[in-house]
């Protein structure tokens, strides 16, 4: 095929290029393409060179799947050259061409210092009373905000425009929690595409990659694609973070969310962020060539550093409690016997033996929270929250995790306890007396709104075991862990929260 010419009769000049060598699309080439194409503007061109014959068929298919246009293909000996337009060639305006000189390498390649040179000093915060009603984190997002999230990821919306949309959505989420009588508020994670993957857009060294680019890396891509279809989650719209450079925190992960939240209410505030073990699984995709980190332990060192910086900034801004989400812990102990890659928490990396993984998780959490006020730190554990179908989530009580949970040096454990899949609360006997238990008393996956009577009975069982002063009331998990696939509507979420508040009042 001859090279395509532009309107002046000259060959199109790539705005960026790279050589993929003999990598095929299932062995890292797609990730390298994403690394180079994401910094481009729509209408700009990327030249990809390859000596791998299978790319002739796979790359055009990838272009069709992702909405990028294959402009031309040429071959010289065994070297193939593909010219790919980010978006459609029709979008290649004069402005896009002129902007070519401004294209920079991904943020991952830019050496920069940390956001803060030393850990911030925790400020005073509102205390959280016993039997307080508190959400886990996420709240259903308006449809217009979900569109804005995708447009921001795809660089179709400026950050300023997106933040304005996010502010409006947070106002709605806070108003709903206040109407429902919640005692501790979150911002509903409104600006996040998911509870964990959003860090790929906040940390230097990371990029959010469409899941379609990663399907070839899982054990059974067809099964994963089918799972996504059955859940109404388009693979092209699900983004997963991938590392292309050393991770650094040159802007907040969630502190900007908290800053805005403090302008809306004087109630105690909670912020949930991904835990260090979860991030060590999400960010460590061990089958990618040209690794930035040689081991998961090396990566974990940087994860601990950025999470400590974030934790202490959140505390300095007055967060009453900072929660680290670690749902993948249940995948460690309840997952299938073989070391399968799991989409349950976006964890594409291999895992070791359960005892080794739990010990690793304990070490990472302790390193992150060291020196922080214990009563203002928390860990959340559940069994998966991406579908209302209870059969799709993991099952098993807390017994395999009890030793770990007892040893964690955090002030609160927010636990899934309402669904029968989580087992009986007696598995949690003998928790440390200084540890509060956030008891899951409503199931966000069930559209039926639990009555206050039911919630009171569940809470009383917890009070009998742990004492009134150690019990908080919460849903089993967030109401909208993934922006595109909330497990509840905003109306149902508010009704469940209101029932929890009524139960708390009765318990006095």
N, C-alpha and C positions, 0 to 999 in steps of 0.2 A: 504494500500500500504506500503510495507516495505521501509525503508530508503535506498536511493541509496548509493552504496559504491564506493570509489575511486579506483585507479589502485592498491593500496596496500591492498585492501580488507577491509579497515577501512571506517566507516561512514564519509561523508564529514562534516567538522567542520565549522559552520557559522562564517563569519568574523564580523557580527553584528546581533543583534536580538532585538526585542521589542514585547511587549504584547499589542494587539489592543483591548482586552476585548470584549465587545459586540457591538462595532461599526460595521456598515455595510459600504459597499463601497460608498454609497450615503450619508453617515453621517460623513465623515471625515477620514475613514480608509485609503483611497488612498493618502490623503495628508500626513498622518503619514508614510506611506510606502515610499513616495517620500522623506520625510525628512531624512529617514534612508538610502535609497538606493543611493541617489545622491552623497554622499561623497565617496562611494565605487568606486573602479576601475573596469573596465570591467573584467568579469571572477570571481569576488568575490561574496560571498553568503550572503544573508540576510534571517534569520529565522523570520517568522511572526506567532505569536500565536493568536488565535481567538476563541471565544465561540459562534460566530454568524453563524448560519447554512447557510445563504444565501451566505456567503463568499466562500463556497465550489464551487459554480458555477461561481460567479462573479470574483474571483481572477484569475482563469485560463484564463478567457476571457480577463481580463486586461493584463495579461502576453502576450497573443497572439497579442493584439492590440499594445502594446508598444515595442515588440521585446525583451522582457526579458524571460528567460527560467524557467519554473516551474520544478525544479529538483526532488522534492519529496513532498508527502503529507502523514502525519500520523495523527491518531486520538486516543486520550486516554480519554475515557469518553466523556465529551462535549468539551474538549479542542482540537482544531485542530492546527497542526503545518505544515506550508508551508515553504519549502526551495526554495527561488527564486534566480536565478543567474542574476546579472546585465549583460545583453547581453546574449551570449550563453555560455554554459558550456565548449564548445570546446576552448573558449578563456581563460579558467582557466589554465594559464601557471605557471611554477615554480615561475616566477617573481611576478605574481599576488598573489600567495599564500604567498610568502615571504613578500609582501607589506602589508599583513593584519595587522601586528603589527603597521603599520604607519597610519592606518585609524583613522581619528579624527572625533570628533563630527562636525556637520555643523558649519560654521562660526557664525551662529546665537547664538550658545551656548557659544562662546568665549567672555569673558569680555575684552573689549579693550577701549582705550581712543579715542577721536575724532582725526581726521586728523590734525586739527588746534585747539589750545587752545583758540584763540581769532580771531575775524574777521579780515581778511586781509584789508589793506588800498587800496582803488581804485587808480589805476595809470591813467595817462593821456591816452586819446584814440583819434583816428581820428574822427573828426566830420562828421556827415551824412548830406549831402546837401539836400535841398528841391528837390523833384521829383526824388530822387535816386531810382534806380531799385534794389530791394532786394528780394531774395527768402524767403519763409517761413521757410524752414529748410532742408527737405529731397530731395535727388536727386536719380534717379534710380541707383541701384547698379549692377556691373557686375555679371554675373552668378557665376563666380568662387568665388566671395566674399560671395555671399549668401550661397554657400556650406561651405565656411570657417566659417561663423557665426554659422551654425548648428553644424559643427564639434567642434567648440570651446565650445558651450553650452553643448555638449555631452562629453566633455573632451577628444576628439580624436585629438585635436590640441592644442599645447602649447600656452600660452599667448604671448610669444615672436614671434612665427610663425604667430599668428593671427594679432598682431600689425603690423608686416611687410606687411602682405596682406592689412590691413587697410590703411597703409601709401600709398601704391600704388594706391588704389582705390580713396583716397582723392586727390591725385595728378591729377587723371583723372577728378574728379568732379570740382576741382578748375580750371583746364585748360578749361573745357567746359564753366564755368561761365565767365571766362576772355574773351574767344572768343566771347561770346554773349554780352559782354559789360556791365555786371552787375557792379554796383557801390559799393555794399556791399556784401561781400562773406560769405558763410557758408561752412562747410566741407561736406555738403550733408548728414550728419548723417550716414556716410558710415559704421561705426562700430556697429550700432544699429540694432537689429532685428525688432524693431518698435520704434515709436516716444516716447513711454512711458514705455512699459513693460521692456525695457532694464535695468531700475533701479534695477530690481530684481537680476541682476548679479553684481551690483556695490555697493549695501549697505549691511553691515552686518545685519543679522537678516532676510534676504530675500533669497528665492530661486525661480528660474524660473521653473514652473511646466507645463508639457504638458496640453493643454486644455482638452485632453481626461480624465484627472484626475478630472476635474472640471465640466464636463457635467452633472453629477448627481446633482450638486448644483443649476443649473438654473431651472426656472419654467418649461420650455419645452425643455428638452435636445434633443428630436428628431427634433424639429424645428430648434434649433441652429445647430445641426449636418448637417441638410439639407441645411441651409443657407451657411455653410462653404463649403459644396460640390459644391453648385451652383456657388460659387465664386472661385472655384479651390484652396481652402486653406485647406490642410490636417490638421485635428484637432490634429493629433499626432505631427505635426511640429509647431503648434502655441503654444507659451509659455506665461504663465501668472504668475506674481509674487505672491507669497504667503509668509506670515510672520510666522516665527517659533521662533523669539526672538525679543528683543528690537532692533529697527533699529538704526544703527550708521553709520557714514561716516568716515571710516578709509582709504579710497582712493577716488579720485575724481569721481564725476558723469560724468562730461564732460570736466573738466579742462585739462585733458590729451589730449583731442581732440583739444582744442584751442591751447595748446602749440605747437603741430605739425603744425597746420594751420598757426601760426605766422611765421613759417620758409619758407612759400611758397609765401607770398604776403605782401605788405605794405598797401593794401586797408583796409578800415574799415571792421571790422569783427563782425559777429552776431552769437550768440549761442542760440539755443532753448532747453529748458528743460521742463519736465512736471511741471505744476503748482501745488500748494498745494491742491487746491480743487480736481483736477483730481486725485492726488495721494491718497487723503483721500477716494475717491470712489474705486479706483483700489485695494488698499491694504487692505481695510476693507471688508473682506468676512465674513459677520455676521453669517453665518450658520456653521462655522467651530467650533468644540468643542475645549476645552482647549485653550481659547483665551489668547494671550499674552497681549493684551490691552482690558480692560473691556468696553471702549466706543470709538467711533470714535473720540471724542474730545481728549482723551488721546493720541491716535495715531497721531492726527493732531499736537499736541505739538512737537513731535519728527520730524514730517515732516517739520514743520516750521524751526526747528533748523538746520536740515541738508541742507535745501534749502538756508537758510541764509548763512551758511558756504560756500556753492557752489557759490552762487551769488557773494559774496565779493571776493572769490578767482578768479572768472572769470573777475571781474572788475580790480583786481590787475594785471592780466595778459594782460590787455589792450583791453578787449572786448568793442567795441563801443556800443553794445546793447545786453542785455540779455532778451530773450523772454520767457515768461511762457505760455505754451500751456494749454488752458482751454476749449477745444471743448465740454466737457460734460455739460457745462452751457446750451447749446442749448437743450440737452436731458432733462434737468430739466424743461424747459418751453414748449418744443414742443413734448416731448415724449408722449406716450399714457397715457390716464387719470389714469389708474391703475398703481400702483407702481411696474411695471414689472422690472425684472432684465434686463439689456441691454448689449449686446455685442458691441454696437456702439463704445464705448470707453473702452472696456474691463471692464466696471463697473459692477461687480457682486453683489455689496452690495445694500441693500434697500436704498431708499432716502426718505426724509421727504417732507413736503409741499414746493412748489416752493419758496415762500417768505422766509421760514426758510433756505432753501438751498442757496439761493442767498445771504442772510445776512451772512451765514457761510463762503461762498466763499470770500465775501468782506473782512471779518475779517482776514482770512488766508492770502490773498494776501497782505493786508496792513502790517501785521506782518512780512512777508518775506522781503518786500522792504523797511521797515523803515530804514532811515538813508542812503540809497543808492541814488546816483544822479538820480533824476527823469528822466532826459532826456536819461538815459542809461538803462531804464527798459521798458518792453513792455509786453502786453498780446495779445495772438492770440485766436480768436474764429471762429469756422466754424461749419458745420452741418454734419460732418462725411465724411471720405475720404478713404474708404477701397475698393471701387468698382467704375468703370466708369458708372455704371447704376444709373442715377440721381434719378430714382424712389425709390431707396433703401435708400437714404439719407433723413434727416429731412427737413421740409419745414416751413418757417415762417420768417417774417422780424424781425428787431431788437427791435421793440417797447417793448416787455416784458423785454428786457435786458437793455434798455436805462438808467434807473435810476442807475443800477449797473455800467454800463460803464462810466457814467458821474462822478461817485463818486470814481473811481479807481485812486489811486495816482501813476500812471505810466505815462511815457512820450509818449508812442505810443500804439495805438490799431491797430493791423494787422487783418483786417476783410475780410471775404468772401463777395464779393459784385458783382461778375460778373455773377454768375448763377441766373436765375429768382427765384430759391428757396429762395434766401436771401432777396427778396423784394427790395424796392426802397431806394435809399440813403437818401431821405428826412426824413426817420425815425431817422436819426442821427443828426438832427438839434440841435443846442445849446449845442454841446460838449464843454467842458472847453477850453478856448483859449490857454492854455499851453499844450494841448494834440494834438499830431500829429495823423493823420489818415493814416494808410497804406491801400491803396485802392486796393482790388482785381480787377484786370483788365483783367486777363486771367483765363480760367477755365482749371485746370490741367486734369480734367476727359474727356474733349472733345478733340478728336484727331485732330480736325481742328485747325490750327494755326491762331489765330486772326490777322487781319491786323493792321498795325500801325495806320491807320485811325480810326479803331474802338477803339483802346486803347486811342488815343488822345481824342476822344469824351467822353469816360468814365472819363478820367482824368479831362477834362474841367468841367464836372458836379461837380466833387469833389472840384476843385479849386474854382468854383463859390460859393460853400457853405463854405469851410473852409479857403480859401486863399492859394495862391501858396506855401508859406513857411511852411504850415502845412501838405502838401500832399507828401506821398511816394507811389511808385508803386510796387505792388507785385502780385503773383498769389493768387488765392483764398485759396489755401492750398499747402502743399508739393506735390512734384511729385511722391513720393514713401514713403508714411507714413509707410507702412508695407513692410519689405524687400522682403517677398515672394509674395507680391501682389501689385506691383507698378501700379499706375493709368496711367502712361505715360512711353514712352520709353525715353532713354537719348537723342535721336535725336529730338523728339518732344519737350522735355523740353528745349533743347538748342534753338530751333527755336522760341518757345514762349518767352523765355527770350530775344532773339535778337530783336523780334518785340517790346517788352517793351522798350528796350534801344533806338530803333529808335524813338519811340513815345516820350520818355523823351527828346531826342535831339531836336525834333520839338517844344516841349513845352518851351524849352530854360530855 
